[in-house]
């Protein structure tokens, strides 16, 4: 796995964790921001052919 793919997957995992935390604390604005970031990262992964596991899809 190259550095780009590794970094992208790490960013997705971190963003998923941040999104979960925002939802758990009831911070709707932060959850919306994190969801947008996650959508962008997933789109970037798809554009570059990065296969994501079940937890990242």
C-alpha positions in Angstrom: 0.0 0.0 0.0 1.4 3.4 -1.0 1.7 6.4 1.3 -1.3 8.2 -0.4 -3.6 5.2 0.2 -2.3 4.7 3.8 -2.8 8.4 4.6 -6.2 8.5 3.1 -7.4 5.5 5.0 -6.0 6.9 8.2 -7.8 10.2 7.6 -11.1 8.4 6.9 -10.8 6.4 10.2 -10.0 9.5 12.2 -12.9 11.4 10.6 -15.2 8.5 11.4 -14.1 8.5 15.0 -14.6 12.3 15.2 -18.1 11.9 13.6 -19.1 9.3 16.2 -17.9 11.5 19.0 -19.8 14.5 17.7 -22.9 12.4 17.4 -22.5 11.0 20.9 -22.1 14.4 22.5 -25.0 15.8 20.5 -23.0 18.4 18.6 -25.1 18.6 15.5 -23.0 21.2 13.8 -19.7 19.4 14.3 -21.4 16.1 13.2 -22.5 17.9 9.9 -19.0 19.2 9.4 -17.4 15.8 10.0 -20.0 14.0 7.7 -19.1 16.5 4.9 -15.4 15.8 5.4 -16.0 12.0 5.4 -18.1 12.3 2.2 -15.2 14.2 0.6 -12.6 11.7 1.7 -14.7 8.8 0.4 -15.2 10.6 -2.9 -11.4 11.1 -3.1 -10.8 7.5 -2.4 -13.3 6.4 -5.1 -11.7 8.8 -7.6 -8.3 7.2 -7.0 -9.5 3.6 -6.9 -8.8 3.1 -3.2 -10.8 0.2 -1.9 -12.4 0.8 1.5 -13.4 -1.8 3.9 -16.9 -2.2 5.3 -16.3 0.2 8.1 -15.3 3.0 5.7 -18.0 2.6 3.0 
